[in-house]
Amino acid sequence: MPADPQQLTPSERKQIEEILTRRSNEIATFSMEYQRDKGHYGSVEFALSREIQRLRRLAERVNPPETEEETDHG
């Protein structure tokens, strides 16, 4: 059974966020190199862009940035 994200420690959530962010950056680098090739396919470029966005959104959901209210009381 998958772990409940709410039961992850802050450290675990941060690690997952870093992994997702790093992976999205790796894909972004590949995507930029791919786009430089004049024979690239738009559908692949579109799929890469969607995957980058998906990973970054997931990273934010796993470890959302603290709000000003949270930082003021912490």
mmCIF file as gemmi writes it, N, C-alpha and C atoms, coordinates in Angstrom:
data_model
loop_
_atom_site.group_PDB
_atom_site.id
_atom_site.type_symbol
_atom_site.label_atom_id
_atom_site.label_alt_id
_atom_site.label_comp_id
_atom_site.label_asym_id
_atom_site.label_entity_id
_atom_site.label_seq_id
_atom_site.pdbx_PDB_ins_code
_atom_site.Cartn_x
_atom_site.Cartn_y
_atom_site.Cartn_z
_atom_site.occupancy
_atom_site.B_iso_or_equiv
_atom_site.pdbx_formal_charge
_atom_site.auth_seq_id
_atom_site.auth_asym_id
_atom_site.pdbx_PDB_model_num
ATOM 1 N N . MET Axp A 1 ? 0.849 -1.174 0 1 0 ? 1 A 1
ATOM 2 C CA . MET Axp A 1 ? 0 0 0 1 0 ? 1 A 1
ATOM 3 C C . MET Axp A 1 ? 0.898 1.243 0 1 0 ? 1 A 1
ATOM 4 N N . PRO Axp A 2 ? 0.604 2.239 -0.864 1 0 ? 2 A 1
ATOM 5 C CA . PRO Axp A 2 ? 1.441 3.435 -0.924 1 0 ? 2 A 1
ATOM 6 C C . PRO Axp A 2 ? 1.368 4.233 0.378 1 0 ? 2 A 1
ATOM 7 N N . ALA Axp A 3 ? 2.462 4.92 0.654 1 0 ? 3 A 1
ATOM 8 C CA . ALA Axp A 3 ? 2.525 5.747 1.86 1 0 ? 3 A 1
ATOM 9 C C . ALA Axp A 3 ? 1.622 6.959 1.699 1 0 ? 3 A 1
ATOM 10 N N . ASP Axp A 4 ? 1.007 7.358 2.783 1 0 ? 4 A 1
ATOM 11 C CA . ASP Axp A 4 ? 0.176 8.556 2.807 1 0 ? 4 A 1
ATOM 12 C C . ASP Axp A 4 ? 1.112 9.765 2.826 1 0 ? 4 A 1
ATOM 13 N N . PRO Axp A 5 ? 1.014 10.658 1.812 1 0 ? 5 A 1
ATOM 14 C CA . PRO Axp A 5 ? 1.908 11.814 1.772 1 0 ? 5 A 1
ATOM 15 C C . PRO Axp A 5 ? 1.839 12.667 3.038 1 0 ? 5 A 1
ATOM 16 N N . GLN Axp A 6 ? 0.701 12.636 3.718 1 0 ? 6 A 1
ATOM 17 C CA . GLN Axp A 6 ? 0.56 13.42 4.935 1 0 ? 6 A 1
ATOM 18 C C . GLN Axp A 6 ? 1.417 12.86 6.068 1 0 ? 6 A 1
ATOM 19 N N . GLN Axp A 7 ? 1.814 11.58 5.963 1 0 ? 7 A 1
ATOM 20 C CA . GLN Axp A 7 ? 2.599 10.961 7.014 1 0 ? 7 A 1
ATOM 21 C C . GLN Axp A 7 ? 4.099 11.025 6.738 1 0 ? 7 A 1
ATOM 22 N N . LEU Axp A 8 ? 4.486 11.636 5.65 1 0 ? 8 A 1
ATOM 23 C CA . LEU Axp A 8 ? 5.9 11.811 5.356 1 0 ? 8 A 1
ATOM 24 C C . LEU Axp A 8 ? 6.468 12.899 6.258 1 0 ? 8 A 1
ATOM 25 N N . THR Axp A 9 ? 7.704 12.713 6.672 1 0 ? 9 A 1
ATOM 26 C CA . THR Axp A 9 ? 8.352 13.742 7.478 1 0 ? 9 A 1
ATOM 27 C C . THR Axp A 9 ? 8.688 14.931 6.581 1 0 ? 9 A 1
ATOM 28 N N . PRO Axp A 10 ? 8.888 16.101 7.17 1 0 ? 10 A 1
ATOM 29 C CA . PRO Axp A 10 ? 9.295 17.256 6.346 1 0 ? 10 A 1
ATOM 30 C C . PRO Axp A 10 ? 10.572 16.964 5.547 1 0 ? 10 A 1
ATOM 31 N N . SER Axp A 11 ? 11.488 16.225 6.124 1 0 ? 11 A 1
ATOM 32 C CA . SER Axp A 11 ? 12.725 15.882 5.428 1 0 ? 11 A 1
ATOM 33 C C . SER Axp A 11 ? 12.446 14.992 4.22 1 0 ? 11 A 1
ATOM 34 N N . GLU Axp A 12 ? 11.559 14.017 4.383 1 0 ? 12 A 1
ATOM 35 C CA . GLU Axp A 12 ? 11.194 13.139 3.27 1 0 ? 12 A 1
ATOM 36 C C . GLU Axp A 12 ? 10.491 13.917 2.165 1 0 ? 12 A 1
ATOM 37 N N . ARG Axp A 13 ? 9.607 14.819 2.55 1 0 ? 13 A 1
ATOM 38 C CA . ARG Axp A 13 ? 8.885 15.635 1.569 1 0 ? 13 A 1
ATOM 39 C C . ARG Axp A 13 ? 9.875 16.508 0.793 1 0 ? 13 A 1
ATOM 40 N N . LYS Axp A 14 ? 10.857 17.068 1.49 1 0 ? 14 A 1
ATOM 41 C CA . LYS Axp A 14 ? 11.873 17.909 0.842 1 0 ? 14 A 1
ATOM 42 C C . LYS Axp A 14 ? 12.704 17.079 -0.133 1 0 ? 14 A 1
ATOM 43 N N . GLN Axp A 15 ? 13.075 15.868 0.27 1 0 ? 15 A 1
ATOM 44 C CA . GLN Axp A 15 ? 13.859 14.992 -0.603 1 0 ? 15 A 1
ATOM 45 C C . GLN Axp A 15 ? 13.079 14.636 -1.868 1 0 ? 15 A 1
ATOM 46 N N . ILE Axp A 16 ? 11.804 14.328 -1.717 1 0 ? 16 A 1
ATOM 47 C CA . ILE Axp A 16 ? 10.965 13.998 -2.88 1 0 ? 16 A 1
ATOM 48 C C . ILE Axp A 16 ? 10.853 15.201 -3.796 1 0 ? 16 A 1
ATOM 49 N N . GLU Axp A 17 ? 10.652 16.377 -3.213 1 0 ? 17 A 1
ATOM 50 C CA . GLU Axp A 17 ? 10.569 17.6 -4.015 1 0 ? 17 A 1
ATOM 51 C C . GLU Axp A 17 ? 11.863 17.8 -4.8 1 0 ? 17 A 1
ATOM 52 N N . GLU Axp A 18 ? 13.002 17.61 -4.154 1 0 ? 18 A 1
ATOM 53 C CA . GLU Axp A 18 ? 14.29 17.798 -4.823 1 0 ? 18 A 1
ATOM 54 C C . GLU Axp A 18 ? 14.476 16.81 -5.967 1 0 ? 18 A 1
ATOM 55 N N . ILE Axp A 19 ? 14.071 15.563 -5.765 1 0 ? 19 A 1
ATOM 56 C CA . ILE Axp A 19 ? 14.183 14.551 -6.816 1 0 ? 19 A 1
ATOM 57 C C . ILE Axp A 19 ? 13.314 14.932 -8.012 1 0 ? 19 A 1
ATOM 58 N N . LEU Axp A 20 ? 12.07 15.327 -7.746 1 0 ? 20 A 1
ATOM 59 C CA . LEU Axp A 20 ? 11.16 15.704 -8.835 1 0 ? 20 A 1
ATOM 60 C C . LEU Axp A 20 ? 11.661 16.939 -9.571 1 0 ? 20 A 1
ATOM 61 N N . THR Axp A 21 ? 12.157 17.91 -8.829 1 0 ? 21 A 1
ATOM 62 C CA . THR Axp A 21 ? 12.675 19.136 -9.444 1 0 ? 21 A 1
ATOM 63 C C . THR Axp A 21 ? 13.914 18.828 -10.283 1 0 ? 21 A 1
ATOM 64 N N . ARG Axp A 22 ? 14.808 18.021 -9.741 1 0 ? 22 A 1
ATOM 65 C CA . ARG Axp A 22 ? 16.018 17.645 -10.478 1 0 ? 22 A 1
ATOM 66 C C . ARG Axp A 22 ? 15.658 16.911 -11.766 1 0 ? 22 A 1
ATOM 67 N N . ARG Axp A 23 ? 14.713 16.001 -11.684 1 0 ? 23 A 1
ATOM 68 C CA . ARG Axp A 23 ? 14.297 15.241 -12.868 1 0 ? 23 A 1
ATOM 69 C C . ARG Axp A 23 ? 13.666 16.16 -13.908 1 0 ? 23 A 1
ATOM 70 N N . SER Axp A 24 ? 12.848 17.112 -13.468 1 0 ? 24 A 1
ATOM 71 C CA . SER Axp A 24 ? 12.237 18.034 -14.43 1 0 ? 24 A 1
ATOM 72 C C . SER Axp A 24 ? 13.308 18.901 -15.092 1 0 ? 24 A 1
ATOM 73 N N . ASN Axp A 25 ? 14.337 19.279 -14.344 1 0 ? 25 A 1
ATOM 74 C CA . ASN Axp A 25 ? 15.434 20.063 -14.921 1 0 ? 25 A 1
ATOM 75 C C . ASN Axp A 25 ? 16.241 19.236 -15.92 1 0 ? 25 A 1
ATOM 76 N N . GLU Axp A 26 ? 16.442 17.949 -15.631 1 0 ? 26 A 1
ATOM 77 C CA . GLU Axp A 26 ? 17.135 17.068 -16.577 1 0 ? 26 A 1
ATOM 78 C C . GLU Axp A 26 ? 16.348 16.97 -17.882 1 0 ? 26 A 1
ATOM 79 N N . ILE Axp A 27 ? 15.038 16.82 -17.765 1 0 ? 27 A 1
ATOM 80 C CA . ILE Axp A 27 ? 14.197 16.728 -18.961 1 0 ? 27 A 1
ATOM 81 C C . ILE Axp A 27 ? 14.219 18.057 -19.711 1 0 ? 27 A 1
ATOM 82 N N . ALA Axp A 28 ? 14.202 19.164 -18.978 1 0 ? 28 A 1
ATOM 83 C CA . ALA Axp A 28 ? 14.24 20.486 -19.619 1 0 ? 28 A 1
ATOM 84 C C . ALA Axp A 28 ? 15.533 20.662 -20.41 1 0 ? 28 A 1
ATOM 85 N N . THR Axp A 29 ? 16.649 20.21 -19.856 1 0 ? 29 A 1
ATOM 86 C CA . THR Axp A 29 ? 17.932 20.301 -20.563 1 0 ? 29 A 1
ATOM 87 C C . THR Axp A 29 ? 17.884 19.466 -21.841 1 0 ? 29 A 1
ATOM 88 N N . PHE Axp A 30 ? 17.394 18.24 -21.722 1 0 ? 30 A 1
ATOM 89 C CA . PHE Axp A 30 ? 17.258 17.386 -22.904 1 0 ? 30 A 1
ATOM 90 C C . PHE Axp A 30 ? 16.34 18.043 -23.931 1 0 ? 30 A 1
ATOM 91 N N . SER Axp A 31 ? 15.24 18.617 -23.459 1 0 ? 31 A 1
ATOM 92 C CA . SER Axp A 31 ? 14.272 19.249 -24.354 1 0 ? 31 A 1
ATOM 93 C C . SER Axp A 31 ? 14.905 20.403 -25.129 1 0 ? 31 A 1
ATOM 94 N N . MET Axp A 32 ? 15.694 21.225 -24.44 1 0 ? 32 A 1
ATOM 95 C CA . MET Axp A 32 ? 16.353 22.353 -25.123 1 0 ? 32 A 1
ATOM 96 C C . MET Axp A 32 ? 17.311 21.847 -26.198 1 0 ? 32 A 1
ATOM 97 N N . GLU Axp A 33 ? 18.072 20.794 -25.886 1 0 ? 33 A 1
ATOM 98 C CA . GLU Axp A 33 ? 18.984 20.217 -26.873 1 0 ? 33 A 1
ATOM 99 C C . GLU Axp A 33 ? 18.195 19.632 -28.043 1 0 ? 33 A 1
ATOM 100 N N . TYR Axp A 34 ? 17.094 18.979 -27.724 1 0 ? 34 A 1
ATOM 101 C CA . TYR Axp A 34 ? 16.246 18.374 -28.756 1 0 ? 34 A 1
ATOM 102 C C . TYR Axp A 34 ? 15.68 19.45 -29.688 1 0 ? 34 A 1
ATOM 103 N N . GLN Axp A 35 ? 15.272 20.585 -29.136 1 0 ? 35 A 1
ATOM 104 C CA . GLN Axp A 35 ? 14.677 21.659 -29.931 1 0 ? 35 A 1
ATOM 105 C C . GLN Axp A 35 ? 15.688 22.29 -30.888 1 0 ? 35 A 1
ATOM 106 N N . ARG Axp A 36 ? 16.963 22.222 -30.539 1 0 ? 36 A 1
ATOM 107 C CA . ARG Axp A 36 ? 17.998 22.798 -31.408 1 0 ? 36 A 1
ATOM 108 C C . ARG Axp A 36 ? 18.148 22.015 -32.711 1 0 ? 36 A 1
ATOM 109 N N . ASP Axp A 37 ? 17.771 20.746 -32.685 1 0 ? 37 A 1
ATOM 110 C CA . ASP Axp A 37 ? 17.827 19.908 -33.876 1 0 ? 37 A 1
ATOM 111 C C . ASP Axp A 37 ? 16.699 20.331 -34.809 1 0 ? 37 A 1
ATOM 112 N N . LYS Axp A 38 ? 17.043 20.724 -36 1 0 ? 38 A 1
ATOM 113 C CA . LYS Axp A 38 ? 16.033 21.209 -36.957 1 0 ? 38 A 1
ATOM 114 C C . LYS Axp A 38 ? 15.025 20.125 -37.329 1 0 ? 38 A 1
ATOM 115 N N . GLY Axp A 39 ? 15.364 18.854 -37.128 1 0 ? 39 A 1
ATOM 116 C CA . GLY Axp A 39 ? 14.462 17.773 -37.496 1 0 ? 39 A 1
ATOM 117 C C . GLY Axp A 39 ? 13.629 17.265 -36.333 1 0 ? 39 A 1
ATOM 118 N N . HIS Axp A 40 ? 13.496 18.072 -35.284 1 0 ? 40 A 1
ATOM 119 C CA . HIS Axp A 40 ? 12.745 17.592 -34.123 1 0 ? 40 A 1
ATOM 120 C C . HIS Axp A 40 ? 11.245 17.556 -34.426 1 0 ? 40 A 1
ATOM 121 N N . TYR Axp A 41 ? 10.56 16.735 -33.659 1 0 ? 41 A 1
ATOM 122 C CA . TYR Axp A 41 ? 9.12 16.574 -33.826 1 0 ? 41 A 1
ATOM 123 C C . TYR Axp A 41 ? 8.387 17.389 -32.767 1 0 ? 41 A 1
ATOM 124 N N . GLY Axp A 42 ? 7.431 18.168 -33.188 1 0 ? 42 A 1
ATOM 125 C CA . GLY Axp A 42 ? 6.662 19 -32.265 1 0 ? 42 A 1
ATOM 126 C C . GLY Axp A 42 ? 5.918 18.192 -31.226 1 0 ? 42 A 1
ATOM 127 N N . SER Axp A 43 ? 5.459 17.007 -31.597 1 0 ? 43 A 1
ATOM 128 C CA . SER Axp A 43 ? 4.706 16.195 -30.647 1 0 ? 43 A 1
ATOM 129 C C . SER Axp A 43 ? 5.603 15.725 -29.499 1 0 ? 43 A 1
ATOM 130 N N . VAL Axp A 44 ? 6.854 15.426 -29.796 1 0 ? 44 A 1
ATOM 131 C CA . VAL Axp A 44 ? 7.799 15.026 -28.742 1 0 ? 44 A 1
ATOM 132 C C . VAL Axp A 44 ? 8.116 16.228 -27.866 1 0 ? 44 A 1
ATOM 133 N N . GLU Axp A 45 ? 8.336 17.363 -28.494 1 0 ? 45 A 1
ATOM 134 C CA . GLU Axp A 45 ? 8.606 18.592 -27.75 1 0 ? 45 A 1
ATOM 135 C C . GLU Axp A 45 ? 7.44 18.909 -26.81 1 0 ? 45 A 1
ATOM 136 N N . PHE Axp A 46 ? 6.233 18.765 -27.304 1 0 ? 46 A 1
ATOM 137 C CA . PHE Axp A 46 ? 5.042 19.015 -26.493 1 0 ? 46 A 1
ATOM 138 C C . PHE Axp A 46 ? 4.966 18.041 -25.315 1 0 ? 46 A 1
ATOM 139 N N . ALA Axp A 47 ? 5.25 16.762 -25.565 1 0 ? 47 A 1
ATOM 140 C CA . ALA Axp A 47 ? 5.219 15.748 -24.502 1 0 ? 47 A 1
ATOM 141 C C . ALA Axp A 47 ? 6.268 16.052 -23.434 1 0 ? 47 A 1
ATOM 142 N N . LEU Axp A 48 ? 7.44 16.464 -23.864 1 0 ? 48 A 1
ATOM 143 C CA . LEU Axp A 48 ? 8.491 16.813 -22.9 1 0 ? 48 A 1
ATOM 144 C C . LEU Axp A 48 ? 8.068 18.009 -22.051 1 0 ? 48 A 1
ATOM 145 N N . SER Axp A 49 ? 7.504 19.011 -22.683 1 0 ? 49 A 1
ATOM 146 C CA . SER Axp A 49 ? 7.049 20.202 -21.949 1 0 ? 49 A 1
ATOM 147 C C . SER Axp A 49 ? 5.979 19.843 -20.926 1 0 ? 49 A 1
ATOM 148 N N . ARG Axp A 50 ? 5.058 18.98 -21.317 1 0 ? 50 A 1
ATOM 149 C CA . ARG Axp A 50 ? 4.002 18.558 -20.384 1 0 ? 50 A 1
ATOM 150 C C . ARG Axp A 50 ? 4.577 17.789 -19.2 1 0 ? 50 A 1
ATOM 151 N N . GLU Axp A 51 ? 5.559 16.935 -19.461 1 0 ? 51 A 1
ATOM 152 C CA . GLU Axp A 51 ? 6.168 16.157 -18.384 1 0 ? 51 A 1
ATOM 153 C C . GLU Axp A 51 ? 6.932 17.065 -17.421 1 0 ? 51 A 1
ATOM 154 N N . ILE Axp A 52 ? 7.616 18.051 -17.942 1 0 ? 52 A 1
ATOM 155 C CA . ILE Axp A 52 ? 8.326 19.011 -17.099 1 0 ? 52 A 1
ATOM 156 C C . ILE Axp A 52 ? 7.334 19.719 -16.184 1 0 ? 52 A 1
ATOM 157 N N . GLN Axp A 53 ? 6.254 20.204 -16.746 1 0 ? 53 A 1
ATOM 158 C CA . GLN Axp A 53 ? 5.236 20.907 -15.953 1 0 ? 53 A 1
ATOM 159 C C . GLN Axp A 53 ? 4.606 19.987 -14.918 1 0 ? 53 A 1
ATOM 160 N N . ARG Axp A 54 ? 4.329 18.744 -15.304 1 0 ? 54 A 1
ATOM 161 C CA . ARG Axp A 54 ? 3.719 17.787 -14.379 1 0 ? 54 A 1
ATOM 162 C C . ARG Axp A 54 ? 4.629 17.519 -13.184 1 0 ? 54 A 1
ATOM 163 N N . LEU Axp A 55 ? 5.911 17.297 -13.442 1 0 ? 55 A 1
ATOM 164 C CA . LEU Axp A 55 ? 6.848 17.03 -12.356 1 0 ? 55 A 1
ATOM 165 C C . LEU Axp A 55 ? 6.997 18.236 -11.43 1 0 ? 55 A 1
ATOM 166 N N . ARG Axp A 56 ? 7.039 19.428 -12.001 1 0 ? 56 A 1
ATOM 167 C CA . ARG Axp A 56 ? 7.181 20.632 -11.171 1 0 ? 56 A 1
ATOM 168 C C . ARG Axp A 56 ? 5.936 20.877 -10.327 1 0 ? 56 A 1
ATOM 169 N N . ARG Axp A 57 ? 4.757 20.634 -10.896 1 0 ? 57 A 1
ATOM 170 C CA . ARG Axp A 57 ? 3.522 20.775 -10.108 1 0 ? 57 A 1
ATOM 171 C C . ARG Axp A 57 ? 3.491 19.748 -8.977 1 0 ? 57 A 1
ATOM 172 N N . LEU Axp A 58 ? 3.889 18.532 -9.289 1 0 ? 58 A 1
ATOM 173 C CA . LEU Axp A 58 ? 3.918 17.484 -8.278 1 0 ? 58 A 1
ATOM 174 C C . LEU Axp A 58 ? 4.901 17.825 -7.158 1 0 ? 58 A 1
ATOM 175 N N . ALA Axp A 59 ? 6.051 18.364 -7.521 1 0 ? 59 A 1
ATOM 176 C CA . ALA Axp A 59 ? 7.04 18.769 -6.515 1 0 ? 59 A 1
ATOM 177 C C . ALA Axp A 59 ? 6.459 19.824 -5.583 1 0 ? 59 A 1
ATOM 178 N N . GLU Axp A 60 ? 5.715 20.776 -6.144 1 0 ? 60 A 1
ATOM 179 C CA . GLU Axp A 60 ? 5.097 21.815 -5.318 1 0 ? 60 A 1
ATOM 180 C C . GLU Axp A 60 ? 4.009 21.248 -4.415 1 0 ? 60 A 1
ATOM 181 N N . ARG Axp A 61 ? 3.289 20.239 -4.896 1 0 ? 61 A 1
ATOM 182 C CA . ARG Axp A 61 ? 2.233 19.631 -4.084 1 0 ? 61 A 1
ATOM 183 C C . ARG Axp A 61 ? 2.816 18.794 -2.954 1 0 ? 61 A 1
ATOM 184 N N . VAL Axp A 62 ? 3.918 18.11 -3.221 1 0 ? 62 A 1
ATOM 185 C CA . VAL Axp A 62 ? 4.535 17.265 -2.204 1 0 ? 62 A 1
ATOM 186 C C . VAL Axp A 62 ? 5.128 18.113 -1.093 1 0 ? 62 A 1
ATOM 187 N N . ASN Axp A 63 ? 5.758 19.219 -1.469 1 0 ? 63 A 1
ATOM 188 C CA . ASN Axp A 63 ? 6.416 20.078 -0.486 1 0 ? 63 A 1
ATOM 189 C C . ASN Axp A 63 ? 6.111 21.538 -0.827 1 0 ? 63 A 1
ATOM 190 N N . PRO Axp A 64 ? 4.882 21.984 -0.529 1 0 ? 64 A 1
ATOM 191 C CA . PRO Axp A 64 ? 4.504 23.352 -0.897 1 0 ? 64 A 1
ATOM 192 C C . PRO Axp A 64 ? 5.367 24.373 -0.17 1 0 ? 64 A 1
ATOM 193 N N . PRO Axp A 65 ? 5.635 25.489 -0.825 1 0 ? 65 A 1
ATOM 194 C CA . PRO Axp A 65 ? 6.402 26.539 -0.164 1 0 ? 65 A 1
ATOM 195 C C . PRO Axp A 65 ? 5.636 27.061 1.049 1 0 ? 65 A 1
ATOM 196 N N . GLU Axp A 66 ? 6.383 27.454 2.059 1 0 ? 66 A 1
ATOM 197 C CA . GLU Axp A 66 ? 5.738 27.995 3.257 1 0 ? 66 A 1
ATOM 198 C C . GLU Axp A 66 ? 5.102 29.335 2.927 1 0 ? 66 A 1
ATOM 199 N N . THR Axp A 67 ? 3.956 29.572 3.533 1 0 ? 67 A 1
ATOM 200 C CA . THR Axp A 67 ? 3.303 30.874 3.359 1 0 ? 67 A 1
ATOM 201 C C . THR Axp A 67 ? 3.958 31.865 4.306 1 0 ? 67 A 1
ATOM 202 N N . GLU Axp A 68 ? 3.697 33.141 4.094 1 0 ? 68 A 1
ATOM 203 C CA . GLU Axp A 68 ? 4.252 34.161 4.983 1 0 ? 68 A 1
ATOM 204 C C . GLU Axp A 68 ? 3.795 33.944 6.407 1 0 ? 68 A 1
ATOM 205 N N . GLU Axp A 69 ? 2.549 33.503 6.558 1 0 ? 69 A 1
ATOM 206 C CA . GLU Axp A 69 ? 2 33.259 7.892 1 0 ? 69 A 1
ATOM 207 C C . GLU Axp A 69 ? 2.773 32.156 8.617 1 0 ? 69 A 1
ATOM 208 N N . GLU Axp A 70 ? 3.12 31.085 7.882 1 0 ? 70 A 1
ATOM 209 C CA . GLU Axp A 70 ? 3.871 29.98 8.467 1 0 ? 70 A 1
ATOM 210 C C . GLU Axp A 70 ? 5.274 30.401 8.854 1 0 ? 70 A 1
ATOM 211 N N . THR Axp A 71 ? 5.913 31.24 8.045 1 0 ? 71 A 1
ATOM 212 C CA . THR Axp A 71 ? 7.281 31.668 8.354 1 0 ? 71 A 1
ATOM 213 C C . THR Axp A 71 ? 7.3 32.66 9.498 1 0 ? 71 A 1
ATOM 214 N N . ASP Axp A 72 ? 6.237 33.453 9.662 1 0 ? 72 A 1
ATOM 215 C CA . ASP Axp A 72 ? 6.174 34.416 10.752 1 0 ? 72 A 1
ATOM 216 C C . ASP Axp A 72 ? 6.019 33.728 12.108 1 0 ? 72 A 1
ATOM 217 N N . HIS Axp A 73 ? 5.353 32.563 12.128 1 0 ? 73 A 1
ATOM 218 C CA . HIS Axp A 73 ? 5.1 31.872 13.386 1 0 ? 73 A 1
ATOM 219 C C . HIS Axp A 73 ? 6.115 30.791 13.661 1 0 ? 73 A 1
ATOM 220 N N . GLY Axp A 74 ? 7.033 30.52 12.73 1 0 ? 74 A 1
ATOM 221 C CA . GLY Axp A 74 ? 7.982 29.423 12.877 1 0 ? 74 A 1
ATOM 222 C C . GLY Axp A 74 ? 9.254 29.838 13.39 1 0 ? 74 A 1
